[in-house]
Amino acid sequence: MWKIVVGFIAFAALAMFVIIKAGDKADMGGEKHGADAVHAPEPAASTPAAPAASAPASAASAP
């Protein structure tokens, strides 16, 4: 029984430490949907297939 109490105290102390260190940056709201969701912008789409297709052709014609 005492192990449960010690475990609870340790977990509570760890949780309080994390919450205090996070400060106002902790978002405890759960999953976001719709307009509240913040998404990182996607990187600009480049065409990696075109340079890859031209590289073997130039390598084959070089010798």
mmCIF file of the N, C-alpha and C atoms, coordinates in Angstrom:
data_MODEL
# 
_entry.id   MODEL 
# 
loop_
_atom_site.group_PDB 
_atom_site.id 
_atom_site.type_symbol 
_atom_site.label_atom_id 
_atom_site.label_alt_id 
_atom_site.label_comp_id 
_atom_site.label_asym_id 
_atom_site.label_entity_id 
_atom_site.label_seq_id 
_atom_site.pdbx_PDB_ins_code 
_atom_site.Cartn_x 
_atom_site.Cartn_y 
_atom_site.Cartn_z 
_atom_site.occupancy 
_atom_site.B_iso_or_equiv 
_atom_site.pdbx_formal_charge 
_atom_site.auth_seq_id 
_atom_site.auth_comp_id 
_atom_site.auth_asym_id 
_atom_site.auth_atom_id 
_atom_site.pdbx_PDB_model_num 
ATOM 1   N N  . MET A 1 1  ? 0.822   -1.199 0.000   1.00 0.00 ? 1  MET A N  1 
ATOM 2   C CA . MET A 1 1  ? 0.000   0.000  0.000   1.00 0.00 ? 1  MET A CA 1 
ATOM 3   C C  . MET A 1 1  ? 0.864   1.259  0.000   1.00 0.00 ? 1  MET A C  1 
ATOM 4   N N  . TRP A 1 2  ? 1.940   1.219  0.730   1.00 0.00 ? 2  TRP A N  1 
ATOM 5   C CA . TRP A 1 2  ? 2.772   2.413  0.813   1.00 0.00 ? 2  TRP A CA 1 
ATOM 6   C C  . TRP A 1 2  ? 3.456   2.690  -0.516  1.00 0.00 ? 2  TRP A C  1 
ATOM 7   N N  . LYS A 1 3  ? 3.672   1.629  -1.334  1.00 0.00 ? 3  LYS A N  1 
ATOM 8   C CA . LYS A 1 3  ? 4.294   1.824  -2.652  1.00 0.00 ? 3  LYS A CA 1 
ATOM 9   C C  . LYS A 1 3  ? 3.382   2.625  -3.577  1.00 0.00 ? 3  LYS A C  1 
ATOM 10  N N  . ILE A 1 4  ? 2.088   2.417  -3.451  1.00 0.00 ? 4  ILE A N  1 
ATOM 11  C CA . ILE A 1 4  ? 1.128   3.170  -4.264  1.00 0.00 ? 4  ILE A CA 1 
ATOM 12  C C  . ILE A 1 4  ? 1.173   4.646  -3.893  1.00 0.00 ? 4  ILE A C  1 
ATOM 13  N N  . VAL A 1 5  ? 1.235   4.935  -2.614  1.00 0.00 ? 5  VAL A N  1 
ATOM 14  C CA . VAL A 1 5  ? 1.289   6.324  -2.148  1.00 0.00 ? 5  VAL A CA 1 
ATOM 15  C C  . VAL A 1 5  ? 2.578   6.993  -2.611  1.00 0.00 ? 5  VAL A C  1 
ATOM 16  N N  . VAL A 1 6  ? 3.700   6.277  -2.489  1.00 0.00 ? 6  VAL A N  1 
ATOM 17  C CA . VAL A 1 6  ? 4.986   6.833  -2.936  1.00 0.00 ? 6  VAL A CA 1 
ATOM 18  C C  . VAL A 1 6  ? 4.970   7.052  -4.447  1.00 0.00 ? 6  VAL A C  1 
ATOM 19  N N  . GLY A 1 7  ? 4.412   6.114  -5.200  1.00 0.00 ? 7  GLY A N  1 
ATOM 20  C CA . GLY A 1 7  ? 4.309   6.269  -6.651  1.00 0.00 ? 7  GLY A CA 1 
ATOM 21  C C  . GLY A 1 7  ? 3.450   7.449  -7.047  1.00 0.00 ? 7  GLY A C  1 
ATOM 22  N N  . PHE A 1 8  ? 2.337   7.628  -6.336  1.00 0.00 ? 8  PHE A N  1 
ATOM 23  C CA . PHE A 1 8  ? 1.463   8.761  -6.624  1.00 0.00 ? 8  PHE A CA 1 
ATOM 24  C C  . PHE A 1 8  ? 2.170   10.080 -6.335  1.00 0.00 ? 8  PHE A C  1 
ATOM 25  N N  . ILE A 1 9  ? 2.861   10.149 -5.216  1.00 0.00 ? 9  ILE A N  1 
ATOM 26  C CA . ILE A 1 9  ? 3.582   11.374 -4.863  1.00 0.00 ? 9  ILE A CA 1 
ATOM 27  C C  . ILE A 1 9  ? 4.675   11.672 -5.882  1.00 0.00 ? 9  ILE A C  1 
ATOM 28  N N  . ALA A 1 10 ? 5.393   10.632 -6.320  1.00 0.00 ? 10 ALA A N  1 
ATOM 29  C CA . ALA A 1 10 ? 6.448   10.830 -7.321  1.00 0.00 ? 10 ALA A CA 1 
ATOM 30  C C  . ALA A 1 10 ? 5.850   11.307 -8.644  1.00 0.00 ? 10 ALA A C  1 
ATOM 31  N N  . PHE A 1 11 ? 4.750   10.693 -9.072  1.00 0.00 ? 11 PHE A N  1 
ATOM 32  C CA . PHE A 1 11 ? 4.108   11.096 -10.323 1.00 0.00 ? 11 PHE A CA 1 
ATOM 33  C C  . PHE A 1 11 ? 3.568   12.517 -10.226 1.00 0.00 ? 11 PHE A C  1 
ATOM 34  N N  . ALA A 1 12 ? 2.966   12.863 -9.102  1.00 0.00 ? 12 ALA A N  1 
ATOM 35  C CA . ALA A 1 12 ? 2.433   14.212 -8.922  1.00 0.00 ? 12 ALA A CA 1 
ATOM 36  C C  . ALA A 1 12 ? 3.554   15.241 -8.919  1.00 0.00 ? 12 ALA A C  1 
ATOM 37  N N  . ALA A 1 13 ? 4.676   14.911 -8.272  1.00 0.00 ? 13 ALA A N  1 
ATOM 38  C CA . ALA A 1 13 ? 5.812   15.835 -8.254  1.00 0.00 ? 13 ALA A CA 1 
ATOM 39  C C  . ALA A 1 13 ? 6.374   16.029 -9.660  1.00 0.00 ? 13 ALA A C  1 
ATOM 40  N N  . LEU A 1 14 ? 6.486   14.945 -10.427 1.00 0.00 ? 14 LEU A N  1 
ATOM 41  C CA . LEU A 1 14 ? 6.979   15.055 -11.808 1.00 0.00 ? 14 LEU A CA 1 
ATOM 42  C C  . LEU A 1 14 ? 6.018   15.880 -12.658 1.00 0.00 ? 14 LEU A C  1 
ATOM 43  N N  . ALA A 1 15 ? 4.719   15.649 -12.516 1.00 0.00 ? 15 ALA A N  1 
ATOM 44  C CA . ALA A 1 15 ? 3.726   16.407 -13.285 1.00 0.00 ? 15 ALA A CA 1 
ATOM 45  C C  . ALA A 1 15 ? 3.777   17.888 -12.930 1.00 0.00 ? 15 ALA A C  1 
ATOM 46  N N  . MET A 1 16 ? 3.885   18.206 -11.662 1.00 0.00 ? 16 MET A N  1 
ATOM 47  C CA . MET A 1 16 ? 3.966   19.607 -11.251 1.00 0.00 ? 16 MET A CA 1 
ATOM 48  C C  . MET A 1 16 ? 5.242   20.259 -11.774 1.00 0.00 ? 16 MET A C  1 
ATOM 49  N N  . PHE A 1 17 ? 6.347   19.528 -11.767 1.00 0.00 ? 17 PHE A N  1 
ATOM 50  C CA . PHE A 1 17 ? 7.607   20.056 -12.285 1.00 0.00 ? 17 PHE A CA 1 
ATOM 51  C C  . PHE A 1 17 ? 7.475   20.400 -13.768 1.00 0.00 ? 17 PHE A C  1 
ATOM 52  N N  . VAL A 1 18 ? 6.891   19.491 -14.545 1.00 0.00 ? 18 VAL A N  1 
ATOM 53  C CA . VAL A 1 18 ? 6.723   19.731 -15.986 1.00 0.00 ? 18 VAL A CA 1 
ATOM 54  C C  . VAL A 1 18 ? 5.796   20.910 -16.231 1.00 0.00 ? 18 VAL A C  1 
ATOM 55  N N  . ILE A 1 19 ? 4.699   20.988 -15.499 1.00 0.00 ? 19 ILE A N  1 
ATOM 56  C CA . ILE A 1 19 ? 3.749   22.084 -15.691 1.00 0.00 ? 19 ILE A CA 1 
ATOM 57  C C  . ILE A 1 19 ? 4.374   23.423 -15.308 1.00 0.00 ? 19 ILE A C  1 
ATOM 58  N N  . ILE A 1 20 ? 5.130   23.447 -14.229 1.00 0.00 ? 20 ILE A N  1 
ATOM 59  C CA . ILE A 1 20 ? 5.762   24.698 -13.798 1.00 0.00 ? 20 ILE A CA 1 
ATOM 60  C C  . ILE A 1 20 ? 6.835   25.131 -14.797 1.00 0.00 ? 20 ILE A C  1 
ATOM 61  N N  . LYS A 1 21 ? 7.621   24.184 -15.306 1.00 0.00 ? 21 LYS A N  1 
ATOM 62  C CA . LYS A 1 21 ? 8.666   24.526 -16.280 1.00 0.00 ? 21 LYS A CA 1 
ATOM 63  C C  . LYS A 1 21 ? 8.079   24.994 -17.606 1.00 0.00 ? 21 LYS A C  1 
ATOM 64  N N  . ALA A 1 22 ? 6.934   24.447 -18.007 1.00 0.00 ? 22 ALA A N  1 
ATOM 65  C CA . ALA A 1 22 ? 6.324   24.832 -19.279 1.00 0.00 ? 22 ALA A CA 1 
ATOM 66  C C  . ALA A 1 22 ? 5.746   26.233 -19.209 1.00 0.00 ? 22 ALA A C  1 
ATOM 67  N N  . GLY A 1 23 ? 5.330   26.659 -18.048 1.00 0.00 ? 23 GLY A N  1 
ATOM 68  C CA . GLY A 1 23 ? 4.777   28.005 -17.901 1.00 0.00 ? 23 GLY A CA 1 
ATOM 69  C C  . GLY A 1 23 ? 3.503   28.181 -18.690 1.00 0.00 ? 23 GLY A C  1 
ATOM 70  N N  . ASP A 1 24 ? 3.395   29.301 -19.396 1.00 0.00 ? 24 ASP A N  1 
ATOM 71  C CA . ASP A 1 24 ? 2.177   29.573 -20.153 1.00 0.00 ? 24 ASP A CA 1 
ATOM 72  C C  . ASP A 1 24 ? 2.213   28.954 -21.546 1.00 0.00 ? 24 ASP A C  1 
ATOM 73  N N  . LYS A 1 25 ? 3.256   28.196 -21.872 1.00 0.00 ? 25 LYS A N  1 
ATOM 74  C CA . LYS A 1 25 ? 3.359   27.572 -23.185 1.00 0.00 ? 25 LYS A CA 1 
ATOM 75  C C  . LYS A 1 25 ? 2.644   26.234 -23.254 1.00 0.00 ? 25 LYS A C  1 
ATOM 76  N N  . ALA A 1 26 ? 2.196   25.699 -22.115 1.00 0.00 ? 26 ALA A N  1 
ATOM 77  C CA . ALA A 1 26 ? 1.525   24.407 -22.098 1.00 0.00 ? 26 ALA A CA 1 
ATOM 78  C C  . ALA A 1 26 ? 0.107   24.558 -22.623 1.00 0.00 ? 26 ALA A C  1 
ATOM 79  N N  . ASP A 1 27 ? -0.238  23.767 -23.634 1.00 0.00 ? 27 ASP A N  1 
ATOM 80  C CA . ASP A 1 27 ? -1.584  23.777 -24.193 1.00 0.00 ? 27 ASP A CA 1 
ATOM 81  C C  . ASP A 1 27 ? -2.284  22.514 -23.713 1.00 0.00 ? 27 ASP A C  1 
ATOM 82  N N  . MET A 1 28 ? -3.190  22.670 -22.761 1.00 0.00 ? 28 MET A N  1 
ATOM 83  C CA . MET A 1 28 ? -3.883  21.527 -22.188 1.00 0.00 ? 28 MET A CA 1 
ATOM 84  C C  . MET A 1 28 ? -5.251  21.318 -22.845 1.00 0.00 ? 28 MET A C  1 
ATOM 85  N N  . GLY A 1 29 ? -5.446  21.853 -24.040 1.00 0.00 ? 29 GLY A N  1 
ATOM 86  C CA . GLY A 1 29 ? -6.750  21.817 -24.681 1.00 0.00 ? 29 GLY A CA 1 
ATOM 87  C C  . GLY A 1 29 ? -7.062  20.548 -25.435 1.00 0.00 ? 29 GLY A C  1 
ATOM 88  N N  . GLY A 1 30 ? -6.122  19.661 -25.624 1.00 0.00 ? 30 GLY A N  1 
ATOM 89  C CA . GLY A 1 30 ? -6.385  18.446 -26.375 1.00 0.00 ? 30 GLY A CA 1 
ATOM 90  C C  . GLY A 1 30 ? -6.263  18.676 -27.868 1.00 0.00 ? 30 GLY A C  1 
ATOM 91  N N  . GLU A 1 31 ? -6.911  17.807 -28.630 1.00 0.00 ? 31 GLU A N  1 
ATOM 92  C CA . GLU A 1 31 ? -6.823  17.911 -30.084 1.00 0.00 ? 31 GLU A CA 1 
ATOM 93  C C  . GLU A 1 31 ? -7.570  19.140 -30.582 1.00 0.00 ? 31 GLU A C  1 
ATOM 94  N N  . LYS A 1 32 ? -7.027  19.747 -31.621 1.00 0.00 ? 32 LYS A N  1 
ATOM 95  C CA . LYS A 1 32 ? -7.657  20.922 -32.215 1.00 0.00 ? 32 LYS A CA 1 
ATOM 96  C C  . LYS A 1 32 ? -8.216  20.541 -33.582 1.00 0.00 ? 32 LYS A C  1 
ATOM 97  N N  . HIS A 1 33 ? -9.373  21.085 -33.879 1.00 0.00 ? 33 HIS A N  1 
ATOM 98  C CA . HIS A 1 33 ? -10.018 20.847 -35.170 1.00 0.00 ? 33 HIS A CA 1 
ATOM 99  C C  . HIS A 1 33 ? -10.547 22.162 -35.699 1.00 0.00 ? 33 HIS A C  1 
ATOM 100 N N  . GLY A 1 34 ? -10.605 22.277 -36.996 1.00 0.00 ? 34 GLY A N  1 
ATOM 101 C CA . GLY A 1 34 ? -11.199 23.458 -37.606 1.00 0.00 ? 34 GLY A CA 1 
ATOM 102 C C  . GLY A 1 34 ? -10.267 24.659 -37.563 1.00 0.00 ? 34 GLY A C  1 
ATOM 103 N N  . ALA A 1 35 ? -10.819 25.824 -37.282 1.00 0.00 ? 35 ALA A N  1 
ATOM 104 C CA . ALA A 1 35 ? -10.059 27.068 -37.318 1.00 0.00 ? 35 ALA A CA 1 
ATOM 105 C C  . ALA A 1 35 ? -9.057  27.160 -36.173 1.00 0.00 ? 35 ALA A C  1 
ATOM 106 N N  . ASP A 1 36 ? -9.292  26.421 -35.087 1.00 0.00 ? 36 ASP A N  1 
ATOM 107 C CA . ASP A 1 36 ? -8.372  26.460 -33.955 1.00 0.00 ? 36 ASP A CA 1 
ATOM 108 C C  . ASP A 1 36 ? -7.080  25.701 -34.226 1.00 0.00 ? 36 ASP A C  1 
ATOM 109 N N  . ALA A 1 37 ? -7.096  24.825 -35.210 1.00 0.00 ? 37 ALA A N  1 
ATOM 110 C CA . ALA A 1 37 ? -5.921  24.006 -35.499 1.00 0.00 ? 37 ALA A CA 1 
ATOM 111 C C  . ALA A 1 37 ? -4.836  24.861 -36.147 1.00 0.00 ? 37 ALA A C  1 
ATOM 112 N N  . VAL A 1 38 ? -3.619  24.694 -35.686 1.00 0.00 ? 38 VAL A N  1 
ATOM 113 C CA . VAL A 1 38 ? -2.481  25.415 -36.251 1.00 0.00 ? 38 VAL A CA 1 
ATOM 114 C C  . VAL A 1 38 ? -1.648  24.416 -37.024 1.00 0.00 ? 38 VAL A C  1 
ATOM 115 N N  . HIS A 1 39 ? -1.497  24.677 -38.308 1.00 0.00 ? 39 HIS A N  1 
ATOM 116 C CA . HIS A 1 39 ? -0.717  23.768 -39.152 1.00 0.00 ? 39 HIS A CA 1 
ATOM 117 C C  . HIS A 1 39 ? 0.524   24.484 -39.648 1.00 0.00 ? 39 HIS A C  1 
ATOM 118 N N  . ALA A 1 40 ? 1.612   23.765 -39.699 1.00 0.00 ? 40 ALA A N  1 
ATOM 119 C CA . ALA A 1 40 ? 2.848   24.320 -40.246 1.00 0.00 ? 40 ALA A CA 1 
ATOM 120 C C  . ALA A 1 40 ? 2.706   24.398 -41.758 1.00 0.00 ? 40 ALA A C  1 
ATOM 121 N N  . PRO A 1 41 ? 3.219   25.441 -42.372 1.00 0.00 ? 41 PRO A N  1 
ATOM 122 C CA . PRO A 1 41 ? 3.121   25.538 -43.829 1.00 0.00 ? 41 PRO A CA 1 
ATOM 123 C C  . PRO A 1 41 ? 3.947   24.438 -44.491 1.00 0.00 ? 41 PRO A C  1 
ATOM 124 N N  . GLU A 1 42 ? 3.393   23.910 -45.565 1.00 0.00 ? 42 GLU A N  1 
ATOM 125 C CA . GLU A 1 42 ? 4.090   22.849 -46.283 1.00 0.00 ? 42 GLU A CA 1 
ATOM 126 C C  . GLU A 1 42 ? 5.231   23.460 -47.096 1.00 0.00 ? 42 GLU A C  1 
ATOM 127 N N  . PRO A 1 43 ? 6.335   22.738 -47.228 1.00 0.00 ? 43 PRO A N  1 
ATOM 128 C CA . PRO A 1 43 ? 7.439   23.265 -48.031 1.00 0.00 ? 43 PRO A CA 1 
ATOM 129 C C  . PRO A 1 43 ? 7.038   23.373 -49.499 1.00 0.00 ? 43 PRO A C  1 
ATOM 130 N N  . ALA A 1 44 ? 7.694   24.265 -50.203 1.00 0.00 ? 44 ALA A N  1 
ATOM 131 C CA . ALA A 1 44 ? 7.373   24.476 -51.613 1.00 0.00 ? 44 ALA A CA 1 
ATOM 132 C C  . ALA A 1 44 ? 7.606   23.184 -52.386 1.00 0.00 ? 44 ALA A C  1 
ATOM 133 N N  . ALA A 1 45 ? 6.636   22.835 -53.220 1.00 0.00 ? 45 ALA A N  1 
ATOM 134 C CA . ALA A 1 45 ? 6.734   21.599 -53.984 1.00 0.00 ? 45 ALA A CA 1 
ATOM 135 C C  . ALA A 1 45 ? 7.714   21.783 -55.134 1.00 0.00 ? 45 ALA A C  1 
ATOM 136 N N  . SER A 1 46 ? 8.711   20.957 -55.147 1.00 0.00 ? 46 SER A N  1 
ATOM 137 C CA . SER A 1 46 ? 9.664   20.975 -56.257 1.00 0.00 ? 46 SER A CA 1 
ATOM 138 C C  . SER A 1 46 ? 9.492   19.696 -57.050 1.00 0.00 ? 46 SER A C  1 
ATOM 139 N N  . THR A 1 47 ? 10.079  19.637 -58.211 1.00 0.00 ? 47 THR A N  1 
ATOM 140 C CA . THR A 1 47 ? 9.960   18.440 -59.052 1.00 0.00 ? 47 THR A CA 1 
ATOM 141 C C  . THR A 1 47 ? 11.258  17.648 -58.959 1.00 0.00 ? 47 THR A C  1 
ATOM 142 N N  . PRO A 1 48 ? 11.360  16.749 -57.990 1.00 0.00 ? 48 PRO A N  1 
ATOM 143 C CA . PRO A 1 48 ? 12.588  15.974 -57.849 1.00 0.00 ? 48 PRO A CA 1 
ATOM 144 C C  . PRO A 1 48 ? 12.734  14.931 -58.945 1.00 0.00 ? 48 PRO A C  1 
ATOM 145 N N  . ALA A 1 49 ? 11.651  14.586 -59.664 1.00 0.00 ? 49 ALA A N  1 
ATOM 146 C CA . ALA A 1 49 ? 11.737  13.555 -60.686 1.00 0.00 ? 49 ALA A CA 1 
ATOM 147 C C  . ALA A 1 49 ? 12.496  14.062 -61.919 1.00 0.00 ? 49 ALA A C  1 
ATOM 148 N N  . ALA A 1 50 ? 12.375  15.331 -62.242 1.00 0.00 ? 50 ALA A N  1 
ATOM 149 C CA . ALA A 1 50 ? 13.034  15.854 -63.441 1.00 0.00 ? 50 ALA A CA 1 
ATOM 150 C C  . ALA A 1 50 ? 14.557  15.811 -63.343 1.00 0.00 ? 50 ALA A C  1 
ATOM 151 N N  . PRO A 1 51 ? 15.190  16.296 -62.263 1.00 0.00 ? 51 PRO A N  1 
ATOM 152 C CA . PRO A 1 51 ? 16.648  16.196 -62.176 1.00 0.00 ? 51 PRO A CA 1 
ATOM 153 C C  . PRO A 1 51 ? 17.123  14.750 -62.073 1.00 0.00 ? 51 PRO A C  1 
ATOM 154 N N  . ALA A 1 52 ? 16.349  13.906 -61.422 1.00 0.00 ? 52 ALA A N  1 
ATOM 155 C CA . ALA A 1 52 ? 16.754  12.504 -61.286 1.00 0.00 ? 52 ALA A CA 1 
ATOM 156 C C  . ALA A 1 52 ? 16.687  11.805 -62.649 1.00 0.00 ? 52 ALA A C  1 
ATOM 157 N N  . ALA A 1 53 ? 15.723  12.181 -63.478 1.00 0.00 ? 53 ALA A N  1 
ATOM 158 C CA . ALA A 1 53 ? 15.594  11.546 -64.790 1.00 0.00 ? 53 ALA A CA 1 
ATOM 159 C C  . ALA A 1 53 ? 16.698  12.034 -65.728 1.00 0.00 ? 53 ALA A C  1 
ATOM 160 N N  . SER A 1 54 ? 17.135  13.280 -65.571 1.00 0.00 ? 54 SER A N  1 
ATOM 161 C CA . SER A 1 54 ? 18.152  13.787 -66.490 1.00 0.00 ? 54 SER A CA 1 
ATOM 162 C C  . SER A 1 54 ? 19.551  13.335 -66.065 1.00 0.00 ? 54 SER A C  1 
ATOM 163 N N  . ALA A 1 55 ? 19.771  13.026 -64.831 1.00 0.00 ? 55 ALA A N  1 
ATOM 164 C CA . ALA A 1 55 ? 21.095  12.626 -64.356 1.00 0.00 ? 55 ALA A CA 1 
ATOM 165 C C  . ALA A 1 55 ? 21.553  11.309 -64.981 1.00 0.00 ? 55 ALA A C  1 
ATOM 166 N N  . PRO A 1 56 ? 20.730  10.254 -65.033 1.00 0.00 ? 56 PRO A N  1 
ATOM 167 C CA . PRO A 1 56 ? 21.219  9.017  -65.667 1.00 0.00 ? 56 PRO A CA 1 
ATOM 168 C C  . PRO A 1 56 ? 21.441  9.193  -67.165 1.00 0.00 ? 56 PRO A C  1 
ATOM 169 N N  . ALA A 1 57 ? 20.654  10.027 -67.828 1.00 0.00 ? 57 ALA A N  1 
ATOM 170 C CA . ALA A 1 57 ? 20.820  10.225 -69.263 1.00 0.00 ? 57 ALA A CA 1 
ATOM 171 C C  . ALA A 1 57 ? 22.146  10.900 -69.561 1.00 0.00 ? 57 ALA A C  1 
ATOM 172 N N  . SER A 1 58 ? 22.513  11.919 -68.770 1.00 0.00 ? 58 SER A N  1 
ATOM 173 C CA . SER A 1 58 ? 23.778  12.612 -69.000 1.00 0.00 ? 58 SER A CA 1 
ATOM 174 C C  . SER A 1 58 ? 24.954  11.715 -68.621 1.00 0.00 ? 58 SER A C  1 
ATOM 175 N N  . ALA A 1 59 ? 24.780  10.883 -67.606 1.00 0.00 ? 59 ALA A N  1 
ATOM 176 C CA . ALA A 1 59 ? 25.851  9.985  -67.208 1.00 0.00 ? 59 ALA A CA 1 
ATOM 177 C C  . ALA A 1 59 ? 26.067  8.900  -68.255 1.00 0.00 ? 59 ALA A C  1 
ATOM 178 N N  . ALA A 1 60 ? 24.989  8.476  -68.910 1.00 0.00 ? 60 ALA A N  1 
ATOM 179 C CA . ALA A 1 60 ? 25.119  7.430  -69.927 1.00 0.00 ? 60 ALA A CA 1 
ATOM 180 C C  . ALA A 1 60 ? 25.734  7.967  -71.203 1.00 0.00 ? 60 ALA A C  1 
ATOM 181 N N  . SER A 1 61 ? 25.497  9.226  -71.527 1.00 0.00 ? 61 SER A N  1 
ATOM 182 C CA . SER A 1 61 ? 26.030  9.780  -72.765 1.00 0.00 ? 61 SER A CA 1 
ATOM 183 C C  . SER A 1 61 ? 27.426  10.359 -72.600 1.00 0.00 ? 61 SER A C  1 
ATOM 184 N N  . ALA A 1 62 ? 27.922  10.476 -71.370 1.00 0.00 ? 62 ALA A N  1 
ATOM 185 C CA . ALA A 1 62 ? 29.224  11.081 -71.147 1.00 0.00 ? 62 ALA A CA 1 
ATOM 186 C C  . ALA A 1 62 ? 30.379  10.240 -71.666 1.00 0.00 ? 62 ALA A C  1 
ATOM 187 N N  . PRO A 1 63 ? 30.426  8.912  -71.497 1.00 0.00 ? 63 PRO A N  1 
ATOM 188 C CA . PRO A 1 63 ? 31.609  8.165  -71.984 1.00 0.00 ? 63 PRO A CA 1 
ATOM 189 C C  . PRO A 1 63 ? 31.621  7.914  -73.444 1.00 0.00 ? 63 PRO A C  1 
# 
